[in-house]
């Protein structure tokens, strides 16, 4: 399983990057109307139990974003 990292820019788009190659894997609009002011990821199993990351894979289950437009959005990430 590949290792990835997420980023978000002033364009309010979340991007996933392959850490080995540095290439963008995918991108998705957050639907915010202004700049993202806060970005947080949470693991797929986020009900208070420990998450096993020993396989080196991504543990992203979803994201929380807030924006200068006054909105907060939560989205679940889907494995492709």
Order of alpha helices (4+ residues) and beta strands (2+ residues): beta-beta-beta-beta-beta-beta
